[in-house]
Structures are given as structure tokens and as C-alpha cells.
């Protein structure tokens, strides 16, 4: 597991970290408006099982 600390000013760095995680088959959890978002590549069965 890798933790990437971000804030509202992170901009492209936060987006690139999220894209990198997902493209490598990872699962990302990120804060959104009042809740958390969970993301993975929907075409990657291993990522979905995680």
C-alpha cells in the first residue's frame, strides 16, 4: 500500500498519482465532497477483486 498525501492545491500531482495507481492495477481511495471515492480500472479483474 502506498499513501499519497494531497490537498486542494496539489493539482496535477494528485491527478498523476491517482492515474499511476489505477494504471498499475491498484485501487485508489480519495476524499470527495462529504464522502470518499473508490476507484480502479474496471477492465482489470485483479483490481476489481481487490
mmCIF entry with sequence, helices, sheets and N, C-alpha, C, O atoms, coordinates in Angstrom:
data_MODEL
# 
_entry.id   MODEL 
# 
_entity.id                         1 
_entity.type                       polymer 
_entity.pdbx_number_of_molecules   1 
# 
_entity_poly.entity_id                      1 
_entity_poly.type                           'polypeptide(L)' 
_entity_poly.nstd_linkage                   no 
_entity_poly.nstd_monomer                   no 
_entity_poly.pdbx_seq_one_letter_code       
;(UNK)(UNK)(UNK)(UNK)(UNK)(UNK)(UNK)(UNK)(UNK)(UNK)(UNK)(UNK)(UNK)(UNK)(UNK)(UNK)
(UNK)(UNK)(UNK)(UNK)(UNK)(UNK)(UNK)(UNK)(UNK)(UNK)(UNK)(UNK)(UNK)(UNK)(UNK)(UNK)
(UNK)(UNK)(UNK)(UNK)(UNK)(UNK)(UNK)(UNK)(UNK)(UNK)(UNK)(UNK)(UNK)(UNK)(UNK)(UNK)
(UNK)(UNK)
;
_entity_poly.pdbx_seq_one_letter_code_can   XXXXXXXXXXXXXXXXXXXXXXXXXXXXXXXXXXXXXXXXXXXXXXXXXX 
_entity_poly.pdbx_strand_id                 A 
# 
loop_
_entity_poly_seq.entity_id 
_entity_poly_seq.num 
_entity_poly_seq.mon_id 
_entity_poly_seq.hetero 
1 1  UNK n 
1 2  UNK n 
1 3  UNK n 
1 4  UNK n 
1 5  UNK n 
1 6  UNK n 
1 7  UNK n 
1 8  UNK n 
1 9  UNK n 
1 10 UNK n 
1 11 UNK n 
1 12 UNK n 
1 13 UNK n 
1 14 UNK n 
1 15 UNK n 
1 16 UNK n 
1 17 UNK n 
1 18 UNK n 
1 19 UNK n 
1 20 UNK n 
1 21 UNK n 
1 22 UNK n 
1 23 UNK n 
1 24 UNK n 
1 25 UNK n 
1 26 UNK n 
1 27 UNK n 
1 28 UNK n 
1 29 UNK n 
1 30 UNK n 
1 31 UNK n 
1 32 UNK n 
1 33 UNK n 
1 34 UNK n 
1 35 UNK n 
1 36 UNK n 
1 37 UNK n 
1 38 UNK n 
1 39 UNK n 
1 40 UNK n 
1 41 UNK n 
1 42 UNK n 
1 43 UNK n 
1 44 UNK n 
1 45 UNK n 
1 46 UNK n 
1 47 UNK n 
1 48 UNK n 
1 49 UNK n 
1 50 UNK n 
# 
_struct_asym.id          A 
_struct_asym.entity_id   1 
# 
loop_
_struct_conf.conf_type_id 
_struct_conf.id 
_struct_conf.pdbx_PDB_helix_id 
_struct_conf.beg_label_comp_id 
_struct_conf.beg_label_asym_id 
_struct_conf.beg_label_seq_id 
_struct_conf.pdbx_beg_PDB_ins_code 
_struct_conf.end_label_comp_id 
_struct_conf.end_label_asym_id 
_struct_conf.end_label_seq_id 
_struct_conf.pdbx_end_PDB_ins_code 
_struct_conf.beg_auth_comp_id 
_struct_conf.beg_auth_asym_id 
_struct_conf.beg_auth_seq_id 
_struct_conf.end_auth_comp_id 
_struct_conf.end_auth_asym_id 
_struct_conf.end_auth_seq_id 
_struct_conf.pdbx_PDB_helix_class 
_struct_conf.details 
_struct_conf.pdbx_PDB_helix_length 
HELX_P HELX_P1 AA1 UNK A 12 ? UNK A 23 ? UNK A 12 UNK A 23 1 ? 12 
HELX_P HELX_P2 AA2 UNK A 45 ? UNK A 49 ? UNK A 45 UNK A 49 1 ? 5  
# 
_struct_conf_type.id          HELX_P 
_struct_conf_type.criteria    ? 
_struct_conf_type.reference   ? 
# 
_struct_sheet.id               AA1 
_struct_sheet.type             ? 
_struct_sheet.number_strands   2 
_struct_sheet.details          ? 
# 
_struct_sheet_order.sheet_id     AA1 
_struct_sheet_order.range_id_1   1 
_struct_sheet_order.range_id_2   2 
_struct_sheet_order.offset       ? 
_struct_sheet_order.sense        anti-parallel 
# 
loop_
_struct_sheet_range.sheet_id 
_struct_sheet_range.id 
_struct_sheet_range.beg_label_comp_id 
_struct_sheet_range.beg_label_asym_id 
_struct_sheet_range.beg_label_seq_id 
_struct_sheet_range.pdbx_beg_PDB_ins_code 
_struct_sheet_range.end_label_comp_id 
_struct_sheet_range.end_label_asym_id 
_struct_sheet_range.end_label_seq_id 
_struct_sheet_range.pdbx_end_PDB_ins_code 
_struct_sheet_range.beg_auth_comp_id 
_struct_sheet_range.beg_auth_asym_id 
_struct_sheet_range.beg_auth_seq_id 
_struct_sheet_range.end_auth_comp_id 
_struct_sheet_range.end_auth_asym_id 
_struct_sheet_range.end_auth_seq_id 
AA1 1 UNK A 28 ? UNK A 32 ? UNK A 28 UNK A 32 
AA1 2 UNK A 35 ? UNK A 39 ? UNK A 35 UNK A 39 
# 
loop_
_atom_site.group_PDB 
_atom_site.id 
_atom_site.type_symbol 
_atom_site.label_atom_id 
_atom_site.label_alt_id 
_atom_site.label_comp_id 
_atom_site.label_asym_id 
_atom_site.label_entity_id 
_atom_site.label_seq_id 
_atom_site.pdbx_PDB_ins_code 
_atom_site.Cartn_x 
_atom_site.Cartn_y 
_atom_site.Cartn_z 
_atom_site.occupancy 
_atom_site.B_iso_or_equiv 
_atom_site.pdbx_formal_charge 
_atom_site.auth_seq_id 
_atom_site.auth_comp_id 
_atom_site.auth_asym_id 
_atom_site.auth_atom_id 
_atom_site.pdbx_PDB_model_num 
ATOM 1   N N  . UNK A 1 1  ? 0.852   -1.169 0.000   1.00 0.00 ? 1  UNK A N  1 
ATOM 2   C CA . UNK A 1 1  ? 0.000   0.000  0.000   1.00 0.00 ? 1  UNK A CA 1 
ATOM 3   C C  . UNK A 1 1  ? 0.895   1.228  0.000   1.00 0.00 ? 1  UNK A C  1 
ATOM 4   O O  . UNK A 1 1  ? 1.918   1.277  0.684   1.00 0.00 ? 1  UNK A O  1 
ATOM 5   N N  . UNK A 1 2  ? 0.494   2.202  -0.771  1.00 0.00 ? 2  UNK A N  1 
ATOM 6   C CA . UNK A 1 2  ? 1.216   3.468  -0.844  1.00 0.00 ? 2  UNK A CA 1 
ATOM 7   C C  . UNK A 1 2  ? 0.249   4.579  -0.471  1.00 0.00 ? 2  UNK A C  1 
ATOM 8   O O  . UNK A 1 2  ? -0.866  4.636  -0.989  1.00 0.00 ? 2  UNK A O  1 
ATOM 9   N N  . UNK A 1 3  ? 0.670   5.454  0.419   1.00 0.00 ? 3  UNK A N  1 
ATOM 10  C CA . UNK A 1 3  ? -0.150  6.592  0.830   1.00 0.00 ? 3  UNK A CA 1 
ATOM 11  C C  . UNK A 1 3  ? 0.416   7.846  0.182   1.00 0.00 ? 3  UNK A C  1 
ATOM 12  O O  . UNK A 1 3  ? 1.606   8.135  0.308   1.00 0.00 ? 3  UNK A O  1 
ATOM 13  N N  . UNK A 1 4  ? -0.437  8.589  -0.509  1.00 0.00 ? 4  UNK A N  1 
ATOM 14  C CA . UNK A 1 4  ? -0.041  9.838  -1.146  1.00 0.00 ? 4  UNK A CA 1 
ATOM 15  C C  . UNK A 1 4  ? -0.867  10.942 -0.516  1.00 0.00 ? 4  UNK A C  1 
ATOM 16  O O  . UNK A 1 4  ? -2.080  11.006 -0.712  1.00 0.00 ? 4  UNK A O  1 
ATOM 17  N N  . UNK A 1 5  ? -0.217  11.806 0.235   1.00 0.00 ? 5  UNK A N  1 
ATOM 18  C CA . UNK A 1 5  ? -0.922  12.921 0.866   1.00 0.00 ? 5  UNK A CA 1 
ATOM 19  C C  . UNK A 1 5  ? -1.141  14.024 -0.162  1.00 0.00 ? 5  UNK A C  1 
ATOM 20  O O  . UNK A 1 5  ? -0.215  14.423 -0.868  1.00 0.00 ? 5  UNK A O  1 
ATOM 21  N N  . UNK A 1 6  ? -2.356  14.502 -0.234  1.00 0.00 ? 6  UNK A N  1 
ATOM 22  C CA . UNK A 1 6  ? -2.680  15.572 -1.173  1.00 0.00 ? 6  UNK A CA 1 
ATOM 23  C C  . UNK A 1 6  ? -3.497  16.637 -0.470  1.00 0.00 ? 6  UNK A C  1 
ATOM 24  O O  . UNK A 1 6  ? -3.982  16.436 0.644   1.00 0.00 ? 6  UNK A O  1 
ATOM 25  N N  . UNK A 1 7  ? -3.641  17.754 -1.124  1.00 0.00 ? 7  UNK A N  1 
ATOM 26  C CA . UNK A 1 7  ? -4.524  18.806 -0.639  1.00 0.00 ? 7  UNK A CA 1 
ATOM 27  C C  . UNK A 1 7  ? -5.148  19.482 -1.856  1.00 0.00 ? 7  UNK A C  1 
ATOM 28  O O  . UNK A 1 7  ? -4.850  19.113 -2.992  1.00 0.00 ? 7  UNK A O  1 
ATOM 29  N N  . UNK A 1 8  ? -5.995  20.450 -1.629  1.00 0.00 ? 8  UNK A N  1 
ATOM 30  C CA . UNK A 1 8  ? -6.702  21.085 -2.745  1.00 0.00 ? 8  UNK A CA 1 
ATOM 31  C C  . UNK A 1 8  ? -5.762  21.796 -3.710  1.00 0.00 ? 8  UNK A C  1 
ATOM 32  O O  . UNK A 1 8  ? -6.130  22.043 -4.858  1.00 0.00 ? 8  UNK A O  1 
ATOM 33  N N  . UNK A 1 9  ? -4.558  22.125 -3.264  1.00 0.00 ? 9  UNK A N  1 
ATOM 34  C CA . UNK A 1 9  ? -3.601  22.808 -4.127  1.00 0.00 ? 9  UNK A CA 1 
ATOM 35  C C  . UNK A 1 9  ? -2.667  21.845 -4.860  1.00 0.00 ? 9  UNK A C  1 
ATOM 36  O O  . UNK A 1 9  ? -1.784  22.291 -5.593  1.00 0.00 ? 9  UNK A O  1 
ATOM 37  N N  . UNK A 1 10 ? -2.842  20.544 -4.678  1.00 0.00 ? 10 UNK A N  1 
ATOM 38  C CA . UNK A 1 10 ? -1.939  19.560 -5.280  1.00 0.00 ? 10 UNK A CA 1 
ATOM 39  C C  . UNK A 1 10 ? -2.075  19.516 -6.799  1.00 0.00 ? 10 UNK A C  1 
ATOM 40  O O  . UNK A 1 10 ? -1.096  19.253 -7.496  1.00 0.00 ? 10 UNK A O  1 
ATOM 41  N N  . UNK A 1 11 ? -3.261  19.766 -7.314  1.00 0.00 ? 11 UNK A N  1 
ATOM 42  C CA . UNK A 1 11 ? -3.484  19.855 -8.757  1.00 0.00 ? 11 UNK A CA 1 
ATOM 43  C C  . UNK A 1 11 ? -3.025  18.647 -9.535  1.00 0.00 ? 11 UNK A C  1 
ATOM 44  O O  . UNK A 1 11 ? -3.448  17.523 -9.264  1.00 0.00 ? 11 UNK A O  1 
ATOM 45  N N  . UNK A 1 12 ? -2.144  18.883 -10.521 1.00 0.00 ? 12 UNK A N  1 
ATOM 46  C CA . UNK A 1 12 ? -1.691  17.818 -11.412 1.00 0.00 ? 12 UNK A CA 1 
ATOM 47  C C  . UNK A 1 12 ? -0.963  16.694 -10.687 1.00 0.00 ? 12 UNK A C  1 
ATOM 48  O O  . UNK A 1 12 ? -1.061  15.539 -11.102 1.00 0.00 ? 12 UNK A O  1 
ATOM 49  N N  . UNK A 1 13 ? -0.244  16.996 -9.625  1.00 0.00 ? 13 UNK A N  1 
ATOM 50  C CA . UNK A 1 13 ? 0.494   15.953 -8.907  1.00 0.00 ? 13 UNK A CA 1 
ATOM 51  C C  . UNK A 1 13 ? -0.466  14.916 -8.334  1.00 0.00 ? 13 UNK A C  1 
ATOM 52  O O  . UNK A 1 13 ? -0.196  13.717 -8.410  1.00 0.00 ? 13 UNK A O  1 
ATOM 53  N N  . UNK A 1 14 ? -1.569  15.358 -7.770  1.00 0.00 ? 14 UNK A N  1 
ATOM 54  C CA . UNK A 1 14 ? -2.560  14.437 -7.214  1.00 0.00 ? 14 UNK A CA 1 
ATOM 55  C C  . UNK A 1 14 ? -3.213  13.620 -8.321  1.00 0.00 ? 14 UNK A C  1 
ATOM 56  O O  . UNK A 1 14 ? -3.413  12.416 -8.160  1.00 0.00 ? 14 UNK A O  1 
ATOM 57  N N  . UNK A 1 15 ? -3.542  14.244 -9.422  1.00 0.00 ? 15 UNK A N  1 
ATOM 58  C CA . UNK A 1 15 ? -4.163  13.545 -10.549 1.00 0.00 ? 15 UNK A CA 1 
ATOM 59  C C  . UNK A 1 15 ? -3.213  12.504 -11.122 1.00 0.00 ? 15 UNK A C  1 
ATOM 60  O O  . UNK A 1 15 ? -3.628  11.388 -11.434 1.00 0.00 ? 15 UNK A O  1 
ATOM 61  N N  . UNK A 1 16 ? -1.945  12.863 -11.262 1.00 0.00 ? 16 UNK A N  1 
ATOM 62  C CA . UNK A 1 16 ? -0.963  11.930 -11.811 1.00 0.00 ? 16 UNK A CA 1 
ATOM 63  C C  . UNK A 1 16 ? -0.752  10.738 -10.883 1.00 0.00 ? 16 UNK A C  1 
ATOM 64  O O  . UNK A 1 16 ? -0.590  9.612  -11.355 1.00 0.00 ? 16 UNK A O  1 
ATOM 65  N N  . UNK A 1 17 ? -0.753  10.967 -9.574  1.00 0.00 ? 17 UNK A N  1 
ATOM 66  C CA . UNK A 1 17 ? -0.606  9.867  -8.618  1.00 0.00 ? 17 UNK A CA 1 
ATOM 67  C C  . UNK A 1 17 ? -1.795  8.917  -8.712  1.00 0.00 ? 17 UNK A C  1 
ATOM 68  O O  . UNK A 1 17 ? -1.620  7.700  -8.661  1.00 0.00 ? 17 UNK A O  1 
ATOM 69  N N  . UNK A 1 18 ? -2.991  9.457  -8.849  1.00 0.00 ? 18 UNK A N  1 
ATOM 70  C CA . UNK A 1 18 ? -4.198  8.646  -8.989  1.00 0.00 ? 18 UNK A CA 1 
ATOM 71  C C  . UNK A 1 18 ? -4.155  7.848  -10.292 1.00 0.00 ? 18 UNK A C  1 
ATOM 72  O O  . UNK A 1 18 ? -4.439  6.650  -10.290 1.00 0.00 ? 18 UNK A O  1 
ATOM 73  N N  . UNK A 1 19 ? -3.810  8.488  -11.389 1.00 0.00 ? 19 UNK A N  1 
ATOM 74  C CA . UNK A 1 19 ? -3.715  7.803  -12.684 1.00 0.00 ? 19 UNK A CA 1 
ATOM 75  C C  . UNK A 1 19 ? -2.669  6.691  -12.651 1.00 0.00 ? 19 UNK A C  1 
ATOM 76  O O  . UNK A 1 19 ? -2.897  5.610  -13.195 1.00 0.00 ? 19 UNK A O  1 
ATOM 77  N N  . UNK A 1 20 ? -1.541  6.945  -12.025 1.00 0.00 ? 20 UNK A N  1 
ATOM 78  C CA . UNK A 1 20 ? -0.479  5.951  -11.939 1.00 0.00 ? 20 UNK A CA 1 
ATOM 79  C C  . UNK A 1 20 ? -0.941  4.728  -11.158 1.00 0.00 ? 20 UNK A C  1 
ATOM 80  O O  . UNK A 1 20 ? -0.707  3.595  -11.577 1.00 0.00 ? 20 UNK A O  1 
ATOM 81  N N  . UNK A 1 21 ? -1.585  4.951  -10.041 1.00 0.00 ? 21 UNK A N  1 
ATOM 82  C CA . UNK A 1 21 ? -2.095  3.861  -9.210  1.00 0.00 ? 21 UNK A CA 1 
ATOM 83  C C  . UNK A 1 21 ? -3.066  2.993  -9.996  1.00 0.00 ? 21 UNK A C  1 
ATOM 84  O O  . UNK A 1 21 ? -2.935  1.770  -10.017 1.00 0.00 ? 21 UNK A O  1 
ATOM 85  N N  . UNK A 1 22 ? -4.023  3.613  -10.632 1.00 0.00 ? 22 UNK A N  1 
ATOM 86  C CA . UNK A 1 22 ? -5.061  2.875  -11.360 1.00 0.00 ? 22 UNK A CA 1 
ATOM 87  C C  . UNK A 1 22 ? -4.473  2.145  -12.568 1.00 0.00 ? 22 UNK A C  1 
ATOM 88  O O  . UNK A 1 22 ? -4.853  1.007  -12.843 1.00 0.00 ? 22 UNK A O  1 
ATOM 89  N N  . UNK A 1 23 ? -3.561  2.780  -13.285 1.00 0.00 ? 23 UNK A N  1 
ATOM 90  C CA . UNK A 1 23 ? -2.988  2.147  -14.481 1.00 0.00 ? 23 UNK A CA 1 
ATOM 91  C C  . UNK A 1 23 ? -2.128  0.934  -14.138 1.00 0.00 ? 23 UNK A C  1 
ATOM 92  O O  . UNK A 1 23 ? -1.907  0.070  -14.987 1.00 0.00 ? 23 UNK A O  1 
ATOM 93  N N  . UNK A 1 24 ? -1.642  0.863  -12.895 1.00 0.00 ? 24 UNK A N  1 
ATOM 94  C CA . UNK A 1 24 ? -0.832  -0.280 -12.458 1.00 0.00 ? 24 UNK A CA 1 
ATOM 95  C C  . UNK A 1 24 ? -1.676  -1.365 -11.795 1.00 0.00 ? 24 UNK A C  1 
ATOM 96  O O  . UNK A 1 24 ? -1.133  -2.305 -11.214 1.00 0.00 ? 24 UNK A O  1 
ATOM 97  N N  . UNK A 1 25 ? -2.994  -1.243 -11.878 1.00 0.00 ? 25 UNK A N  1 
ATOM 98  C CA . UNK A 1 25 ? -3.878  -2.249 -11.300 1.00 0.00 ? 25 UNK A CA 1 
ATOM 99  C C  . UNK A 1 25 ? -4.214  -2.014 -9.845  1.00 0.00 ? 25 UNK A C  1 
ATOM 100 O O  . UNK A 1 25 ? -4.756  -2.897 -9.180  1.00 0.00 ? 25 UNK A O  1 
ATOM 101 N N  . UNK A 1 26 ? -3.900  -0.841 -9.345  1.00 0.00 ? 26 UNK A N  1 
ATOM 102 C CA . UNK A 1 26 ? -4.179  -0.528 -7.953  1.00 0.00 ? 26 UNK A CA 1 
ATOM 103 C C  . UNK A 1 26 ? -5.603  -0.047 -7.735  1.00 0.00 ? 26 UNK A C  1 
ATOM 104 O O  . UNK A 1 26 ? -6.368  0.169  -8.674  1.00 0.00 ? 26 UNK A O  1 
ATOM 105 N N  . UNK A 1 27 ? -5.922  0.110  -6.475  1.00 0.00 ? 27 UNK A N  1 
ATOM 106 C CA . UNK A 1 27 ? -7.215  0.647  -6.068  1.00 0.00 ? 27 UNK A CA 1 
ATOM 107 C C  . UNK A 1 27 ? -6.931  1.933  -5.309  1.00 0.00 ? 27 UNK A C  1 
ATOM 108 O O  . UNK A 1 27 ? -6.072  1.960  -4.428  1.00 0.00 ? 27 UNK A O  1 
ATOM 109 N N  . UNK A 1 28 ? -7.638  2.985  -5.640  1.00 0.00 ? 28 UNK A N  1 
ATOM 110 C CA . UNK A 1 28 ? -7.410  4.286  -5.016  1.00 0.00 ? 28 UNK A CA 1 
ATOM 111 C C  . UNK A 1 28 ? -8.616  4.693  -4.179  1.00 0.00 ? 28 UNK A C  1 
ATOM 112 O O  . UNK A 1 28 ? -9.763  4.506  -4.586  1.00 0.00 ? 28 UNK A O  1 
ATOM 113 N N  . UNK A 1 29 ? -8.346  5.237  -3.031  1.00 0.00 ? 29 UNK A N  1 
ATOM 114 C CA . UNK A 1 29 ? -9.365  5.790  -2.145  1.00 0.00 ? 29 UNK A CA 1 
ATOM 115 C C  . UNK A 1 29 ? -9.030  7.261  -1.975  1.00 0.00 ? 29 UNK A C  1 
ATOM 116 O O  . UNK A 1 29 ? -7.898  7.609  -1.640  1.00 0.00 ? 29 UNK A O  1 
ATOM 117 N N  . UNK A 1 30 ? -10.007 8.123  -2.205  1.00 0.00 ? 30 UNK A N  1 
ATOM 118 C CA . UNK A 1 30 ? -9.723  9.551  -2.156  1.00 0.00 ? 30 UNK A CA 1 
ATOM 119 C C  . UNK A 1 30 ? -10.907 10.307 -1.573  1.00 0.00 ? 30 UNK A C  1 
ATOM 120 O O  . UNK A 1 30 ? -12.055 9.895  -1.741  1.00 0.00 ? 30 UNK A O  1 
ATOM 121 N N  . UNK A 1 31 ? -10.628 11.427 -0.880  1.00 0.00 ? 31 UNK A N  1 
ATOM 122 C CA . UNK A 1 31 ? -11.723 12.223 -0.319  1.00 0.00 ? 31 UNK A CA 1 
ATOM 123 C C  . UNK A 1 31 ? -12.477 12.959 -1.419  1.00 0.00 ? 31 UNK A C  1 
ATOM 124 O O  . UNK A 1 31 ? -11.884 13.460 -2.375  1.00 0.00 ? 31 UNK A O  1 
ATOM 125 N N  . UNK A 1 32 ? -13.778 13.011 -1.266  1.00 0.00 ? 32 UNK A N  1 
ATOM 126 C CA . UNK A 1 32 ? -14.639 13.756 -2.180  1.00 0.00 ? 32 UNK A CA 1 
ATOM 127 C C  . UNK A 1 32 ? -15.577 14.612 -1.317  1.00 0.00 ? 32 UNK A C  1 
ATOM 128 O O  . UNK A 1 32 ? -15.386 14.696 -0.104  1.00 0.00 ? 32 UNK A O  1 
ATOM 129 N N  . UNK A 1 33 ? -16.551 15.226 -1.907  1.00 0.00 ? 33 UNK A N  1 
ATOM 130 C CA . UNK A 1 33 ? -17.464 16.102 -1.170  1.00 0.00 ? 33 UNK A CA 1 
ATOM 131 C C  . UNK A 1 33 ? -18.281 15.325 -0.142  1.00 0.00 ? 33 UNK A C  1 
ATOM 132 O O  . UNK A 1 33 ? -19.316 14.750 -0.478  1.00 0.00 ? 33 UNK A O  1 
ATOM 133 N N  . UNK A 1 34 ? -17.826 15.306 1.097   1.00 0.00 ? 34 UNK A N  1 
ATOM 134 C CA . UNK A 1 34 ? -18.579 14.695 2.188   1.00 0.00 ? 34 UNK A CA 1 
ATOM 135 C C  . UNK A 1 34 ? -18.502 13.181 2.272   1.00 0.00 ? 34 UNK A C  1 
ATOM 136 O O  . UNK A 1 34 ? -19.161 12.582 3.121   1.00 0.00 ? 34 UNK A O  1 
ATOM 137 N N  . UNK A 1 35 ? -17.718 12.550 1.417   1.00 0.00 ? 35 UNK A N  1 
ATOM 138 C CA . UNK A 1 35 ? -17.567 11.096 1.439   1.00 0.00 ? 35 UNK A CA 1 
ATOM 139 C C  . UNK A 1 35 ? -16.245 10.730 0.794   1.00 0.00 ? 35 UNK A C  1 
ATOM 140 O O  . UNK A 1 35 ? -15.464 11.614 0.439   1.00 0.00 ? 35 UNK A O  1 
ATOM 141 N N  . UNK A 1 36 ? -15.983 9.448  0.638   1.00 0.00 ? 36 UNK A N  1 
ATOM 142 C CA . UNK A 1 36 ? -14.753 9.011  -0.018  1.00 0.00 ? 36 UNK A CA 1 
ATOM 143 C C  . UNK A 1 36 ? -15.086 8.314  -1.328  1.00 0.00 ? 36 UNK A C  1 
ATOM 144 O O  . UNK A 1 36 ? -16.105 7.631  -1.437  1.00 0.00 ? 36 UNK A O  1 
ATOM 145 N N  . UNK A 1 37 ? -14.227 8.488  -2.317  1.00 0.00 ? 37 UNK A N  1 
ATOM 146 C CA . UNK A 1 37 ? -14.383 7.814  -3.597  1.00 0.00 ? 37 UNK A CA 1 
ATOM 147 C C  . UNK A 1 37 ? -13.445 6.622  -3.659  1.00 0.00 ? 37 UNK A C  1 
ATOM 148 O O  . UNK A 1 37 ? -12.357 6.647  -3.084  1.00 0.00 ? 37 UNK A O  1 
ATOM 149 N N  . UNK A 1 38 ? -13.863 5.591  -4.349  1.00 0.00 ? 38 UNK A N  1 
ATOM 150 C CA . UNK A 1 38 ? -13.065 4.391  -4.544  1.00 0.00 ? 38 UNK A CA 1 
ATOM 151 C C  . UNK A 1 38 ? -12.949 4.173  -6.044  1.00 0.00 ? 38 UNK A C  1 
ATOM 152 O O  . UNK A 1 38 ? -13.959 4.155  -6.746  1.00 0.00 ? 38 UNK A O  1 
ATOM 153 N N  . UNK A 1 39 ? -11.727 4.008  -6.542  1.00 0.00 ? 39 UNK A N  1 
ATOM 154 C CA . UNK A 1 39 ? -11.538 3.898  -7.987  1.00 0.00 ? 39 UNK A CA 1 
ATOM 155 C C  . UNK A 1 39 ? -10.555 2.792  -8.338  1.00 0.00 ? 39 UNK A C  1 
ATOM 156 O O  . UNK A 1 39 ? -9.589  2.542  -7.618  1.00 0.00 ? 39 UNK A O  1 
ATOM 157 N N  . UNK A 1 40 ? -10.826 2.136  -9.462  1.00 0.00 ? 40 UNK A N  1 
ATOM 158 C CA . UNK A 1 40 ? -9.901  1.166  -10.039 1.00 0.00 ? 40 UNK A CA 1 
ATOM 159 C C  . UNK A 1 40 ? -10.204 1.069  -11.529 1.00 0.00 ? 40 UNK A C  1 
ATOM 160 O O  . UNK A 1 40 ? -11.172 1.660  -12.010 1.00 0.00 ? 40 UNK A O  1 
ATOM 161 N N  . UNK A 1 41 ? -9.385  0.333  -12.250 1.00 0.00 ? 41 UNK A N  1 
ATOM 162 C CA . UNK A 1 41 ? -9.613  0.110  -13.675 1.00 0.00 ? 41 UNK A CA 1 
ATOM 163 C C  . UNK A 1 41 ? -10.725 -0.925 -13.818 1.00 0.00 ? 41 UNK A C  1 
ATOM 164 O O  . UNK A 1 41 ? -10.535 -2.072 -13.416 1.00 0.00 ? 41 UNK A O  1 
ATOM 165 N N  . UNK A 1 42 ? -11.870 -0.562 -14.371 1.00 0.00 ? 42 UNK A N  1 
ATOM 166 C CA . UNK A 1 42 ? -12.988 -1.504 -14.466 1.00 0.00 ? 42 UNK A CA 1 
ATOM 167 C C  . UNK A 1 42 ? -12.727 -2.664 -15.428 1.00 0.00 ? 42 UNK A C  1 
ATOM 168 O O  . UNK A 1 42 ? -13.488 -3.631 -15.445 1.00 0.00 ? 42 UNK A O  1 
ATOM 169 N N  . UNK A 1 43 ? -11.671 -2.580 -16.220 1.00 0.00 ? 43 UNK A N  1 
ATOM 170 C CA . UNK A 1 43 ? -11.333 -3.662 -17.145 1.00 0.00 ? 43 UNK A CA 1 
ATOM 171 C C  . UNK A 1 43 ? -10.273 -4.605 -16.574 1.00 0.00 ? 43 UNK A C  1 
ATOM 172 O O  . UNK A 1 43 ? -9.895  -5.580 -17.223 1.00 0.00 ? 43 UNK A O  1 
ATOM 173 N N  . UNK A 1 44 ? -9.796  -4.320 -15.368 1.00 0.00 ? 44 UNK A N  1 
ATOM 174 C CA . UNK A 1 44 ? -8.765  -5.127 -14.727 1.00 0.00 ? 44 UNK A CA 1 
ATOM 175 C C  . UNK A 1 44 ? -9.420  -5.977 -13.632 1.00 0.00 ? 44 UNK A C  1 
ATOM 176 O O  . UNK A 1 44 ? -9.750  -5.464 -12.563 1.00 0.00 ? 44 UNK A O  1 
ATOM 177 N N  . UNK A 1 45 ? -9.607  -7.274 -13.899 1.00 0.00 ? 45 UNK A N  1 
ATOM 178 C CA . UNK A 1 45 ? -10.308 -8.145 -12.952 1.00 0.00 ? 45 UNK A CA 1 
ATOM 179 C C  . UNK A 1 45 ? -9.588  -8.249 -11.610 1.00 0.00 ? 45 UNK A C  1 
ATOM 180 O O  . UNK A 1 45 ? -10.241 -8.328 -10.569 1.00 0.00 ? 45 UNK A O  1 
ATOM 181 N N  . UNK A 1 46 ? -8.258  -8.250 -11.616 1.00 0.00 ? 46 UNK A N  1 
ATOM 182 C CA . UNK A 1 46 ? -7.494  -8.330 -10.371 1.00 0.00 ? 46 UNK A CA 1 
ATOM 183 C C  . UNK A 1 46 ? -7.751  -7.097 -9.497  1.00 0.00 ? 46 UNK A C  1 
ATOM 184 O O  . UNK A 1 46 ? -7.907  -7.212 -8.281  1.00 0.00 ? 46 UNK A O  1 
ATOM 185 N N  . UNK A 1 47 ? -7.791  -5.933 -10.118 1.00 0.00 ? 47 UNK A N  1 
ATOM 186 C CA . UNK A 1 47 ? -8.063  -4.696 -9.376  1.00 0.00 ? 47 UNK A CA 1 
ATOM 187 C C  . UNK A 1 47 ? -9.478  -4.711 -8.805  1.00 0.00 ? 47 UNK A C  1 
ATOM 188 O O  . UNK A 1 47 ? -9.700  -4.251 -7.685  1.00 0.00 ? 47 UNK A O  1 
ATOM 189 N N  . UNK A 1 48 ? -10.424 -5.231 -9.558  1.00 0.00 ? 48 UNK A N  1 
ATOM 190 C CA . UNK A 1 48 ? -11.810 -5.295 -9.083  1.00 0.00 ? 48 UNK A CA 1 
ATOM 191 C C  . UNK A 1 48 ? -11.912 -6.217 -7.877  1.00 0.00 ? 48 UNK A C  1 
ATOM 192 O O  . UNK A 1 48 ? -12.625 -5.905 -6.924  1.00 0.00 ? 48 UNK A O  1 
ATOM 193 N N  . UNK A 1 49 ? -11.211 -7.344 -7.902  1.00 0.00 ? 49 UNK A N  1 
ATOM 194 C CA . UNK A 1 49 ? -11.253 -8.280 -6.767  1.00 0.00 ? 49 UNK A CA 1 
ATOM 195 C C  . UNK A 1 49 ? -10.658 -7.661 -5.510  1.00 0.00 ? 49 UNK A C  1 
ATOM 196 O O  . UNK A 1 49 ? -11.078 -7.990 -4.401  1.00 0.00 ? 49 UNK A O  1 
ATOM 197 N N  . UNK A 1 50 ? -9.694  -6.776 -5.667  1.00 0.00 ? 50 UNK A N  1 
ATOM 198 C CA . UNK A 1 50 ? -9.087  -6.125 -4.500  1.00 0.00 ? 50 UNK A CA 1 
ATOM 199 C C  . UNK A 1 50 ? -10.136 -5.319 -3.786  1.00 0.00 ? 50 UNK A C  1 
ATOM 200 O O  . UNK A 1 50 ? -9.844  -4.686 -2.771  1.00 0.00 ? 50 UNK A O  1 
# 
